């Protein structure tokens, strides 16, 4: 007989423990996390059936607001999140990568305190090849009364998030979140249908040995970005060690690139390293979405001891100008990302 896990704390129990730190808490926030966990379980079930069910594999004949081909599982995951979130009146606005405009929700008898912005299925183009995919979400608190909601409530900085998280659907399904009290990971036990605490208080290494970037875009990078990535690969140098006969700071980092943001970020969070998606010719503002991808992952990185930058400043300091604003992203081990930011700032490379 197999022994039970040493820690049987569910994500709901963990949230209730966190709630006890706030005596005035109503339980709405905890309930919202329960709804997100339910959506993740449903999506996980369908992802795990993807090779067996033809009706959820492949692309639709539609493009989303980003101009990207919508996969069938994109559509399904988005629908699941829209139906699961806010069912108990916690949410007043939802934003999705797959939907052009914010969705305003009548919270009914609930308080409608929260705004949730999400990428329902990141990396979905990889699903047919059985590559890990994920969900990313950020949660903000509304600023105005329910009868006066507007873009001011949606377009908040990443630092104003009350919580953020992601779910990775891989060899196991794992739910990672922060609400400002550390970063915690829960692995789904499919036999009982519960997320159980498996990675408590995750801390990312101060510097790492992995860099993750799509080097196919190298010819379209600025010279400054090209040189910076080359330094990561062959060994970072300071001005004092830039002579040909001077030793570099280390022998360089190893390349690991899956092409699924959640999967690359998750690996680097645990092992140490940096994920890069620089701007390039044709995408001068970058490709990743600030609100549904960069800002939530930045909050997680910083609460785990890491850092996230757009190449000039912290991602968490940027006020988005619209729901689908794009941004360059450099995220991961603090020392590595700070070096990238310093290098690009000194070179004059701009976003």
C-alpha contacts under 8 A as a table, 3 or more apart, distances in Angstrom:
res1	aa1	res2	aa2	distance
5	X	8	X	6.34
7	X	196	X	7.34
7	X	197	X	6.42
7	X	198	X	7.34
8	X	196	X	5.87
8	X	197	X	6.79
9	X	13	X	6.07
9	X	14	X	6.54
9	X	196	X	5.54
9	X	197	X	5.56
10	X	13	X	5.17
10	X	14	X	6.21
10	X	186	X	7.64
10	X	194	X	6.53
10	X	195	X	5.50
10	X	196	X	4.54
10	X	197	X	6.09
11	X	14	X	4.98
11	X	15	X	6.17
11	X	186	X	6.74
11	X	194	X	8.00
11	X	195	X	5.84
11	X	196	X	6.33
11	X	197	X	6.79
12	X	15	X	5.11
12	X	16	X	6.26
12	X	30	X	7.07
12	X	33	X	7.51
12	X	34	X	6.36
13	X	16	X	5.04
13	X	17	X	6.24
14	X	17	X	5.08
14	X	18	X	6.35
15	X	18	X	4.92
15	X	19	X	6.03
15	X	30	X	5.81
15	X	33	X	7.92
16	X	19	X	4.79
16	X	20	X	6.37
16	X	30	X	6.65
17	X	20	X	5.27
17	X	21	X	7.30
18	X	21	X	5.54
18	X	22	X	7.54
19	X	22	X	5.43
19	X	23	X	7.44
19	X	25	X	6.38
19	X	27	X	7.32
19	X	30	X	7.35
20	X	23	X	6.08
20	X	25	X	7.95
22	X	25	X	5.48
25	X	28	X	7.75
26	X	29	X	7.62
27	X	30	X	5.19
27	X	31	X	6.13
28	X	31	X	4.99
28	X	32	X	6.14
28	X	90	X	5.65
29	X	32	X	5.04
29	X	33	X	6.48
29	X	90	X	7.11
30	X	33	X	5.23
30	X	34	X	6.42
31	X	34	X	4.96
31	X	35	X	6.40
31	X	88	X	7.65
31	X	90	X	7.75
32	X	35	X	5.09
32	X	36	X	6.38
32	X	85	X	6.82
32	X	86	X	7.00
32	X	88	X	7.96
32	X	90	X	6.37
32	X	91	X	7.89
33	X	36	X	4.99
33	X	37	X	6.10
34	X	37	X	5.08
34	X	38	X	6.19
35	X	38	X	5.05
35	X	39	X	6.30
35	X	84	X	5.65
35	X	85	X	5.59
35	X	86	X	7.70
35	X	87	X	7.93
36	X	39	X	5.11
36	X	40	X	6.22
36	X	81	X	7.39
36	X	84	X	7.07
36	X	85	X	6.52
37	X	40	X	5.02
37	X	41	X	6.27
37	X	175	X	7.90
37	X	195	X	7.92
38	X	41	X	5.15
38	X	42	X	6.39
38	X	84	X	7.26
39	X	42	X	5.22
39	X	43	X	6.22
39	X	80	X	6.00
39	X	81	X	5.78
39	X	84	X	6.00
39	X	85	X	7.99
40	X	43	X	5.13
40	X	44	X	5.93
40	X	135	X	7.85
40	X	167	X	7.00
41	X	44	X	5.02
41	X	45	X	6.24
41	X	188	X	7.99
41	X	193	X	7.61
42	X	45	X	5.22
42	X	46	X	6.59
42	X	80	X	7.62
43	X	46	X	5.19
43	X	47	X	6.11
43	X	77	X	6.05
43	X	80	X	7.51
44	X	47	X	5.07
44	X	48	X	6.10
44	X	169	X	6.24
44	X	173	X	6.84
45	X	48	X	5.29
45	X	49	X	6.50
46	X	49	X	5.04
46	X	50	X	6.20
46	X	56	X	8.00
47	X	50	X	5.09
47	X	73	X	7.85
47	X	127	X	7.84
47	X	169	X	7.35
48	X	51	X	7.53
49	X	52	X	5.35
49	X	53	X	6.13
50	X	53	X	5.51
50	X	54	X	7.30
50	X	56	X	6.30
50	X	57	X	6.08
50	X	127	X	7.65
50	X	128	X	7.54
51	X	54	X	7.29
51	X	57	X	7.47
51	X	128	X	7.44
51	X	130	X	7.99
53	X	56	X	6.01
53	X	57	X	7.00
54	X	57	X	5.29
55	X	72	X	7.81
56	X	72	X	5.35
56	X	73	X	5.78
57	X	71	X	7.60
57	X	72	X	6.21
57	X	73	X	7.00
57	X	127	X	7.66
57	X	128	X	6.43
58	X	71	X	5.83
58	X	72	X	6.09
58	X	128	X	6.74
59	X	69	X	6.78
59	X	70	X	5.87
59	X	71	X	4.01
59	X	72	X	5.43
60	X	69	X	7.17
60	X	70	X	5.67
60	X	71	X	5.56
60	X	72	X	5.69
61	X	69	X	7.36
61	X	70	X	7.37
62	X	69	X	5.99
62	X	70	X	5.71
63	X	66	X	7.54
63	X	67	X	5.39
63	X	68	X	5.14
63	X	69	X	4.48
63	X	70	X	5.40
64	X	67	X	5.39
64	X	68	X	5.55
64	X	69	X	6.52
64	X	70	X	6.04
64	X	97	X	7.97
64	X	98	X	5.48
64	X	99	X	7.00
64	X	100	X	7.80
65	X	68	X	7.44
65	X	97	X	7.51
65	X	98	X	6.35
65	X	99	X	6.36
65	X	100	X	5.31
66	X	97	X	7.69
66	X	98	X	7.78
70	X	74	X	6.16
70	X	75	X	6.92
71	X	74	X	5.05
71	X	75	X	6.61
71	X	124	X	6.61
71	X	125	X	6.80
72	X	75	X	5.29
72	X	76	X	6.30
73	X	76	X	4.82
73	X	77	X	5.86
73	X	121	X	7.42
73	X	124	X	7.10
74	X	77	X	5.28
74	X	78	X	6.06
74	X	98	X	7.73
74	X	120	X	6.69
74	X	121	X	5.60
74	X	124	X	6.58
75	X	78	X	5.26
75	X	79	X	6.23
75	X	98	X	7.80
76	X	79	X	5.19
76	X	80	X	6.27
77	X	80	X	5.05
77	X	81	X	6.29
77	X	120	X	5.44
77	X	121	X	6.33
78	X	81	X	5.27
78	X	82	X	6.18
78	X	96	X	7.45
78	X	98	X	7.08
78	X	120	X	5.25
78	X	121	X	7.66
79	X	82	X	5.12
79	X	83	X	6.20
80	X	83	X	5.24
80	X	84	X	6.01
81	X	84	X	5.15
81	X	85	X	5.82
81	X	120	X	7.04
82	X	85	X	5.82
82	X	94	X	7.89
83	X	86	X	7.81
83	X	87	X	7.32
84	X	87	X	6.16
85	X	91	X	7.12
86	X	89	X	5.10
86	X	90	X	5.28
86	X	91	X	4.67
86	X	92	X	7.49
86	X	105	X	7.79
86	X	107	X	7.11
87	X	90	X	7.52
87	X	107	X	8.00
88	X	107	X	7.42
88	X	110	X	6.50
89	X	92	X	7.57
89	X	106	X	7.62
89	X	107	X	4.07
89	X	108	X	6.08
89	X	109	X	6.54
89	X	110	X	3.97
89	X	111	X	6.19
89	X	112	X	5.43
90	X	107	X	6.62
90	X	110	X	5.92
90	X	111	X	5.90
90	X	112	X	4.39
90	X	113	X	5.85
90	X	114	X	6.12
91	X	94	X	7.32
91	X	105	X	6.96
91	X	107	X	6.49
91	X	111	X	7.91
91	X	112	X	4.54
91	X	113	X	6.02
91	X	114	X	4.70
91	X	115	X	5.83
91	X	116	X	7.17
92	X	104	X	5.90
92	X	105	X	4.88
92	X	106	X	6.45
92	X	107	X	6.06
92	X	112	X	4.62
92	X	113	X	6.49
92	X	114	X	5.97
92	X	115	X	6.03
92	X	142	X	7.98
92	X	146	X	7.52
93	X	102	X	6.61
93	X	103	X	5.54
93	X	104	X	4.56
93	X	105	X	5.72
93	X	114	X	7.10
93	X	115	X	4.84
93	X	116	X	6.57
93	X	154	X	7.82
94	X	102	X	5.88
94	X	103	X	5.09
94	X	104	X	6.60
94	X	105	X	7.65
94	X	115	X	5.77
94	X	116	X	4.95
94	X	117	X	5.63
94	X	118	X	7.99
95	X	99	X	7.13
95	X	101	X	7.12
95	X	102	X	4.85
95	X	103	X	6.20
95	X	115	X	7.91
95	X	116	X	6.33
95	X	117	X	4.37
95	X	118	X	6.33
95	X	323	X	7.38
96	X	99	X	5.28
96	X	100	X	7.73
96	X	102	X	7.52
96	X	117	X	5.71
96	X	118	X	5.07
96	X	119	X	5.88
96	X	120	X	7.20
96	X	292	X	7.21
97	X	100	X	7.52
97	X	118	X	6.52
97	X	119	X	5.19
97	X	120	X	7.41
97	X	292	X	6.71
97	X	324	X	7.23
98	X	119	X	7.51
98	X	120	X	7.97
99	X	102	X	7.45
100	X	324	X	7.95
101	X	323	X	7.65
102	X	323	X	7.60
106	X	112	X	7.84
107	X	110	X	5.14
107	X	111	X	6.65
107	X	112	X	5.22
112	X	146	X	7.35
113	X	141	X	5.70
113	X	142	X	5.63
114	X	139	X	6.60
114	X	140	X	5.68
114	X	141	X	4.58
114	X	142	X	5.69
115	X	139	X	5.67
115	X	140	X	5.06
115	X	141	X	5.98
115	X	142	X	6.38
115	X	153	X	7.79
115	X	154	X	6.95
116	X	137	X	6.85
116	X	138	X	5.78
116	X	139	X	4.64
116	X	140	X	6.49
117	X	137	X	5.68
117	X	138	X	5.42
117	X	139	X	6.62
117	X	291	X	6.64
117	X	292	X	5.45
118	X	135	X	7.34
118	X	136	X	5.53
118	X	137	X	4.18
118	X	138	X	6.40
118	X	291	X	7.81
118	X	292	X	4.72
118	X	293	X	7.51
119	X	122	X	6.03
119	X	135	X	5.76
119	X	136	X	5.21
119	X	137	X	6.45
119	X	292	X	5.46
119	X	293	X	6.82
120	X	134	X	7.61
120	X	135	X	4.99
120	X	136	X	6.69
121	X	124	X	5.72
121	X	133	X	6.64
121	X	134	X	5.37
121	X	135	X	4.93
121	X	136	X	7.70
122	X	133	X	5.79
122	X	134	X	5.04
122	X	135	X	5.70
122	X	136	X	7.24
122	X	260	X	6.80
122	X	261	X	6.90
122	X	262	X	6.95
123	X	126	X	5.80
123	X	127	X	7.42
123	X	132	X	7.71
123	X	133	X	5.11
123	X	134	X	6.81
123	X	259	X	7.15
123	X	260	X	4.60
123	X	261	X	6.70
123	X	262	X	7.78
124	X	127	X	5.25
124	X	133	X	6.15
125	X	128	X	7.22
126	X	129	X	5.51
126	X	130	X	6.69
126	X	131	X	5.46
126	X	132	X	7.55
126	X	133	X	7.30
126	X	260	X	7.58
127	X	130	X	5.14
127	X	131	X	5.75
127	X	132	X	7.33
127	X	133	X	6.95
128	X	131	X	7.66
131	X	170	X	7.35
131	X	260	X	7.95
132	X	168	X	6.87
132	X	169	X	5.61
132	X	170	X	4.58
132	X	171	X	7.80
132	X	260	X	6.98
132	X	263	X	6.20
133	X	168	X	5.98
133	X	169	X	5.45
133	X	170	X	6.87
133	X	260	X	6.16
133	X	262	X	6.73
133	X	263	X	6.67
134	X	166	X	6.85
134	X	167	X	5.26
134	X	168	X	4.32
134	X	169	X	5.57
134	X	260	X	7.93
134	X	262	X	5.64
134	X	263	X	7.30
135	X	166	X	5.29
135	X	167	X	4.98
135	X	168	X	6.62
135	X	262	X	7.51
136	X	164	X	7.86
136	X	165	X	5.97
136	X	166	X	4.26
136	X	167	X	6.58
136	X	262	X	7.62
136	X	292	X	6.54
136	X	293	X	6.22
136	X	296	X	7.10
136	X	297	X	7.75
137	X	164	X	5.68
137	X	165	X	5.49
137	X	166	X	6.15
137	X	292	X	6.00
137	X	293	X	7.37
137	X	296	X	6.16
138	X	161	X	6.64
138	X	163	X	6.17
138	X	164	X	4.29
138	X	165	X	6.58
138	X	291	X	7.35
138	X	292	X	6.58
138	X	295	X	7.37
138	X	296	X	4.94
139	X	161	X	5.53
139	X	162	X	5.80
139	X	163	X	5.27
139	X	164	X	5.92
140	X	154	X	7.91
140	X	156	X	7.72
140	X	160	X	6.54
140	X	161	X	4.57
140	X	162	X	5.47
140	X	163	X	7.24
141	X	153	X	7.75
141	X	161	X	7.30
141	X	162	X	6.86
142	X	145	X	7.82
142	X	149	X	7.87
142	X	153	X	5.19
142	X	154	X	7.66
143	X	149	X	7.99
143	X	152	X	7.46
143	X	153	X	5.43
144	X	148	X	6.02
144	X	149	X	5.75
144	X	153	X	6.79
145	X	148	X	5.26
145	X	149	X	6.35
146	X	149	X	5.66
149	X	152	X	7.71
149	X	153	X	6.43
150	X	153	X	5.67
150	X	154	X	7.05
151	X	154	X	5.00
151	X	155	X	5.83
152	X	155	X	5.45
152	X	156	X	6.97
153	X	156	X	6.68
154	X	323	X	7.45
155	X	319	X	6.65
155	X	320	X	5.57
155	X	321	X	6.69
155	X	322	X	6.62
155	X	323	X	6.86
156	X	160	X	6.39
156	X	161	X	7.96
156	X	319	X	5.87
156	X	320	X	6.78
157	X	160	X	5.43
157	X	161	X	7.35
157	X	295	X	7.87
157	X	316	X	5.97
157	X	317	X	5.99
157	X	318	X	5.63
157	X	319	X	4.68
157	X	320	X	6.77
158	X	161	X	5.52
158	X	291	X	7.56
158	X	295	X	4.88
158	X	296	X	6.93
158	X	298	X	7.62
158	X	299	X	6.94
158	X	315	X	6.96
158	X	316	X	4.22
158	X	317	X	6.60
158	X	318	X	7.08
158	X	319	X	7.69
159	X	299	X	7.14
159	X	316	X	4.76
159	X	317	X	6.39
161	X	164	X	7.05
161	X	296	X	7.88
161	X	299	X	7.81
162	X	179	X	5.91
162	X	180	X	7.28
163	X	177	X	7.26
163	X	178	X	5.57
163	X	179	X	4.20
163	X	180	X	6.87
163	X	296	X	7.89
163	X	299	X	7.88
164	X	177	X	5.72
164	X	178	X	5.68
164	X	179	X	6.74
164	X	296	X	4.98
164	X	297	X	7.24
164	X	299	X	6.68
164	X	300	X	6.71
165	X	175	X	7.33
165	X	176	X	5.45
165	X	177	X	3.99
165	X	178	X	6.32
165	X	296	X	6.47
165	X	297	X	7.15
165	X	300	X	7.00
166	X	175	X	6.00
166	X	176	X	5.46
166	X	177	X	6.49
166	X	262	X	7.30
166	X	297	X	7.83
167	X	173	X	6.96
167	X	174	X	5.53
167	X	175	X	4.43
167	X	176	X	6.24
167	X	262	X	7.83
168	X	172	X	7.95
168	X	173	X	5.63
168	X	174	X	5.33
168	X	175	X	6.68
168	X	262	X	6.46
168	X	263	X	6.69
169	X	172	X	6.32
169	X	173	X	4.58
169	X	174	X	6.78
170	X	173	X	5.81
172	X	187	X	6.96
172	X	188	X	7.00
173	X	187	X	5.83
173	X	188	X	5.42
174	X	185	X	6.60
174	X	186	X	5.48
174	X	187	X	4.37
174	X	188	X	6.08
174	X	195	X	7.66
175	X	185	X	5.58
175	X	186	X	5.05
175	X	187	X	6.34
175	X	188	X	7.76
175	X	195	X	7.35
176	X	183	X	6.95
176	X	184	X	5.58
176	X	185	X	4.23
176	X	186	X	6.31
177	X	183	X	5.70
177	X	184	X	5.68
177	X	185	X	6.66
177	X	300	X	6.93
178	X	181	X	6.49
178	X	182	X	5.88
178	X	183	X	4.68
178	X	184	X	6.57
178	X	299	X	7.56
178	X	300	X	5.93
178	X	303	X	7.07
179	X	182	X	7.24
179	X	183	X	7.78
180	X	183	X	7.88
180	X	303	X	6.65
181	X	303	X	7.60
182	X	201	X	5.31
182	X	202	X	7.10
182	X	303	X	5.58
182	X	304	X	6.43
183	X	200	X	7.17
183	X	201	X	5.08
183	X	202	X	5.28
183	X	203	X	7.61
183	X	300	X	6.52
183	X	303	X	6.22
183	X	304	X	5.88
184	X	197	X	7.52
184	X	199	X	5.75
184	X	200	X	4.85
184	X	201	X	5.16
184	X	202	X	5.96
185	X	197	X	6.09
185	X	198	X	5.87
185	X	199	X	4.59
185	X	200	X	6.23
185	X	201	X	8.00
185	X	202	X	7.58
186	X	195	X	5.24
186	X	196	X	4.90
186	X	197	X	4.30
186	X	198	X	5.16
186	X	199	X	6.48
187	X	195	X	5.14
187	X	196	X	5.36
187	X	197	X	6.51
187	X	198	X	5.97
188	X	193	X	6.73
188	X	194	X	5.54
188	X	195	X	4.15
188	X	196	X	6.23
189	X	192	X	5.85
189	X	193	X	5.70
189	X	194	X	5.55
189	X	195	X	6.18
189	X	196	X	6.97
190	X	193	X	4.72
190	X	194	X	6.94
197	X	200	X	6.72
199	X	202	X	6.30
201	X	304	X	7.67
202	X	270	X	7.47
202	X	304	X	5.90
203	X	269	X	7.73
203	X	270	X	7.44
203	X	304	X	4.58
203	X	305	X	6.04
204	X	268	X	7.86
204	X	269	X	5.19
204	X	270	X	5.72
204	X	271	X	6.94
204	X	272	X	5.79
204	X	301	X	7.75
204	X	304	X	5.60
204	X	305	X	5.95
204	X	306	X	6.27
204	X	332	X	7.81
204	X	333	X	6.40
205	X	208	X	6.35
205	X	269	X	7.79
205	X	270	X	7.70
205	X	271	X	6.91
205	X	272	X	4.91
205	X	273	X	7.85
205	X	305	X	7.64
205	X	306	X	7.70
205	X	333	X	5.93
205	X	334	X	7.97
206	X	272	X	7.27
206	X	305	X	7.20
206	X	306	X	6.89
206	X	333	X	5.13
206	X	334	X	5.40
206	X	335	X	5.70
206	X	336	X	7.83
207	X	272	X	6.05
207	X	273	X	6.33
207	X	333	X	4.91
207	X	334	X	6.39
207	X	335	X	5.27
207	X	336	X	5.67
208	X	253	X	7.82
208	X	268	X	7.93
208	X	271	X	7.07
208	X	272	X	4.07
208	X	273	X	3.98
208	X	274	X	7.24
208	X	333	X	6.22
208	X	336	X	7.26
209	X	252	X	7.58
209	X	253	X	4.74
209	X	254	X	6.03
209	X	272	X	6.55
209	X	273	X	5.53
210	X	253	X	5.26
210	X	254	X	4.86
210	X	255	X	5.78
210	X	256	X	6.37
210	X	268	X	7.08
210	X	272	X	6.79
210	X	273	X	4.45
210	X	274	X	6.39
211	X	232	X	7.35
211	X	233	X	7.97
211	X	253	X	6.25
211	X	254	X	6.21
211	X	255	X	5.22
211	X	256	X	6.31
211	X	257	X	7.89
211	X	273	X	5.61
211	X	274	X	4.92
211	X	275	X	5.87
211	X	276	X	7.49
212	X	255	X	5.84
212	X	256	X	5.25
212	X	257	X	4.87
212	X	264	X	6.94
212	X	273	X	7.91
212	X	274	X	6.26
212	X	275	X	4.63
212	X	276	X	6.04
213	X	255	X	7.76
213	X	256	X	7.87
213	X	257	X	6.11
213	X	275	X	6.25
213	X	276	X	5.16
213	X	277	X	6.29
214	X	217	X	6.27
214	X	218	X	7.90
214	X	257	X	6.95
214	X	259	X	7.44
214	X	277	X	7.53
215	X	218	X	5.12
216	X	219	X	7.53
217	X	220	X	5.36
217	X	221	X	6.50
217	X	280	X	7.16
218	X	221	X	5.26
218	X	226	X	6.46
220	X	280	X	5.21
220	X	281	X	5.01
221	X	224	X	7.94
221	X	225	X	6.02
221	X	226	X	6.00
221	X	278	X	7.48
221	X	279	X	6.85
221	X	280	X	4.70
221	X	281	X	6.50
222	X	225	X	5.34
222	X	226	X	6.21
222	X	280	X	6.87
222	X	349	X	7.79
223	X	226	X	4.98
223	X	227	X	6.11
224	X	227	X	5.24
224	X	228	X	6.15
224	X	344	X	6.72
224	X	347	X	6.51
224	X	349	X	6.28
225	X	228	X	4.99
225	X	229	X	6.18
225	X	278	X	7.33
225	X	344	X	7.27
225	X	349	X	7.77
226	X	229	X	5.38
226	X	230	X	6.22
227	X	230	X	4.96
227	X	231	X	6.22
228	X	231	X	5.08
228	X	232	X	6.46
228	X	340	X	7.14
228	X	343	X	7.20
228	X	344	X	7.69
229	X	232	X	5.02
229	X	233	X	6.26
230	X	233	X	5.04
230	X	234	X	6.11
230	X	235	X	7.97
231	X	234	X	5.27
231	X	235	X	5.13
231	X	236	X	4.79
231	X	237	X	7.07
231	X	252	X	7.31
232	X	235	X	5.48
232	X	236	X	5.75
232	X	252	X	5.60
232	X	253	X	5.85
233	X	252	X	4.75
233	X	253	X	5.18
233	X	254	X	6.85
233	X	255	X	7.71
234	X	251	X	5.98
234	X	252	X	4.31
234	X	253	X	7.09
235	X	248	X	5.60
235	X	249	X	5.77
235	X	250	X	5.29
235	X	251	X	4.85
235	X	252	X	3.85
235	X	253	X	7.17
236	X	248	X	5.88
236	X	249	X	5.19
236	X	250	X	6.82
236	X	252	X	6.91
237	X	240	X	7.83
237	X	241	X	5.67
237	X	242	X	5.84
237	X	248	X	5.00
237	X	249	X	5.69
238	X	241	X	5.19
238	X	242	X	6.09
238	X	248	X	7.76
238	X	249	X	7.80
239	X	242	X	5.24
240	X	243	X	7.58
241	X	246	X	5.08
241	X	247	X	6.30
241	X	248	X	6.29
242	X	246	X	6.51
242	X	248	X	7.69
243	X	246	X	5.22
248	X	251	X	7.09
256	X	264	X	7.78
257	X	264	X	6.48
258	X	261	X	7.86
258	X	263	X	6.93
258	X	264	X	6.03
259	X	263	X	7.97
259	X	264	X	7.19
260	X	263	X	5.39
260	X	264	X	6.16
261	X	264	X	5.25
261	X	265	X	5.93
262	X	265	X	5.15
262	X	266	X	5.88
263	X	266	X	5.16
263	X	267	X	6.27
264	X	267	X	5.42
264	X	268	X	6.31
264	X	275	X	7.04
265	X	268	X	5.21
265	X	269	X	5.95
265	X	275	X	6.54
265	X	331	X	7.97
265	X	332	X	7.38
266	X	269	X	5.06
266	X	270	X	6.45
267	X	270	X	5.41
267	X	271	X	6.04
267	X	272	X	7.76
268	X	271	X	5.04
268	X	272	X	4.74
268	X	273	X	4.94
268	X	274	X	6.48
268	X	275	X	7.52
268	X	332	X	6.55
268	X	333	X	7.88
269	X	272	X	5.64
269	X	273	X	7.26
269	X	301	X	7.25
269	X	304	X	7.99
269	X	332	X	6.41
269	X	333	X	7.51
272	X	332	X	6.98
272	X	333	X	5.69
273	X	332	X	5.66
273	X	333	X	5.38
273	X	336	X	7.28
274	X	330	X	6.79
274	X	331	X	5.49
274	X	332	X	4.36
274	X	333	X	5.97
274	X	336	X	6.65
274	X	337	X	6.76
275	X	329	X	7.67
275	X	330	X	5.72
275	X	331	X	5.29
275	X	332	X	6.20
276	X	328	X	7.97
276	X	329	X	5.77
276	X	330	X	4.58
276	X	331	X	6.66
277	X	286	X	7.14
277	X	287	X	7.46
277	X	288	X	7.57
277	X	328	X	5.72
277	X	329	X	5.17
277	X	330	X	6.49
278	X	286	X	6.11
278	X	328	X	4.94
278	X	329	X	6.25
278	X	330	X	7.46
279	X	283	X	5.73
279	X	284	X	4.98
279	X	285	X	5.76
279	X	286	X	4.16
279	X	287	X	7.13
279	X	327	X	7.83
279	X	328	X	5.53
279	X	351	X	7.07
280	X	283	X	5.20
280	X	284	X	5.48
280	X	286	X	6.87
281	X	284	X	6.03
283	X	286	X	5.16
283	X	287	X	6.27
284	X	351	X	6.77
285	X	326	X	6.07
285	X	327	X	5.47
285	X	328	X	6.42
285	X	351	X	5.97
286	X	326	X	5.74
286	X	327	X	4.63
286	X	328	X	4.35
286	X	329	X	7.70
286	X	351	X	7.94
287	X	326	X	5.59
287	X	327	X	6.20
287	X	328	X	6.71
288	X	293	X	6.67
288	X	294	X	6.85
288	X	326	X	5.30
288	X	327	X	5.66
288	X	328	X	6.71
288	X	329	X	7.33
289	X	292	X	5.88
289	X	293	X	5.41
289	X	294	X	6.19
289	X	324	X	5.91
289	X	325	X	5.74
289	X	326	X	4.42
289	X	327	X	6.20
290	X	293	X	5.78
290	X	294	X	4.72
290	X	295	X	5.61
290	X	320	X	7.07
290	X	324	X	7.05
290	X	325	X	5.71
290	X	326	X	5.46
290	X	327	X	5.82
291	X	294	X	6.28
291	X	295	X	5.45
291	X	296	X	7.09
291	X	320	X	7.50
291	X	323	X	6.65
291	X	324	X	7.03
291	X	325	X	7.36
292	X	295	X	6.88
292	X	296	X	6.70
293	X	296	X	5.90
293	X	297	X	6.32
294	X	297	X	5.43
294	X	298	X	5.93
294	X	315	X	7.18
294	X	327	X	7.70
294	X	329	X	6.83
295	X	298	X	4.97
295	X	299	X	6.30
295	X	315	X	6.32
295	X	316	X	6.15
296	X	299	X	5.30
296	X	300	X	6.53
297	X	300	X	5.05
297	X	301	X	6.08
298	X	301	X	5.00
298	X	302	X	6.13
298	X	307	X	6.71
298	X	308	X	5.22
298	X	315	X	6.58
298	X	316	X	6.65
298	X	331	X	7.01
299	X	302	X	5.32
299	X	303	X	6.18
299	X	316	X	7.13
300	X	303	X	5.23
300	X	304	X	6.22
301	X	304	X	5.17
301	X	305	X	6.38
301	X	306	X	4.69
301	X	307	X	5.67
301	X	308	X	6.93
301	X	331	X	7.31
301	X	332	X	6.33
302	X	305	X	5.02
302	X	306	X	4.62
302	X	307	X	5.07
302	X	308	X	7.32
303	X	306	X	7.13
305	X	333	X	7.52
305	X	334	X	6.79
306	X	331	X	7.60
306	X	332	X	5.45
306	X	333	X	4.70
306	X	334	X	4.27
306	X	335	X	7.99
307	X	314	X	7.56
307	X	331	X	5.88
307	X	332	X	5.80
307	X	333	X	6.36
307	X	334	X	4.77
307	X	337	X	6.34
307	X	338	X	7.44
308	X	314	X	5.81
308	X	315	X	5.68
308	X	316	X	7.71
308	X	329	X	7.03
308	X	330	X	5.66
308	X	331	X	4.19
308	X	332	X	6.53
308	X	334	X	7.89
308	X	337	X	6.71
309	X	312	X	6.62
309	X	313	X	5.40
309	X	314	X	4.40
309	X	315	X	4.87
309	X	328	X	8.00
309	X	329	X	5.97
309	X	330	X	5.25
309	X	331	X	6.39
309	X	337	X	7.03
309	X	338	X	7.97
309	X	341	X	6.78
310	X	313	X	5.92
310	X	314	X	6.56
310	X	315	X	5.85
310	X	327	X	6.57
310	X	328	X	5.01
310	X	329	X	4.93
310	X	330	X	6.14
310	X	341	X	7.76
310	X	351	X	7.57
311	X	328	X	7.17
311	X	329	X	7.26
311	X	330	X	6.82
311	X	340	X	6.92
311	X	341	X	4.69
311	X	342	X	7.99
311	X	344	X	6.14
311	X	345	X	7.02
311	X	350	X	7.61
311	X	351	X	7.36
312	X	341	X	5.76
312	X	342	X	7.87
312	X	344	X	7.23
312	X	345	X	5.91
312	X	350	X	7.37
312	X	351	X	7.74
313	X	317	X	7.22
313	X	318	X	7.95
313	X	341	X	7.27
314	X	317	X	5.45
314	X	318	X	7.17
315	X	318	X	5.60
315	X	329	X	7.87
320	X	323	X	7.14
320	X	325	X	6.27
321	X	325	X	6.50
322	X	325	X	5.35
328	X	351	X	7.31
330	X	337	X	6.21
330	X	340	X	7.72
331	X	337	X	6.16
332	X	336	X	7.38
332	X	337	X	6.47
333	X	336	X	5.55
333	X	337	X	6.29
334	X	337	X	5.36
334	X	338	X	6.02
335	X	338	X	5.29
335	X	339	X	6.17
336	X	339	X	5.18
336	X	340	X	6.36
337	X	340	X	4.98
337	X	341	X	6.16
338	X	341	X	5.05
338	X	342	X	6.06
339	X	342	X	5.11
339	X	343	X	5.97
340	X	343	X	5.05
340	X	344	X	6.11
341	X	344	X	5.33
341	X	345	X	5.97
342	X	345	X	5.13
342	X	346	X	6.04
343	X	346	X	5.33
343	X	347	X	6.19
344	X	347	X	5.04
344	X	348	X	6.26
344	X	349	X	5.36
344	X	350	X	7.70
345	X	348	X	5.27
345	X	349	X	6.23
345	X	350	X	7.61
346	X	349	X	7.77
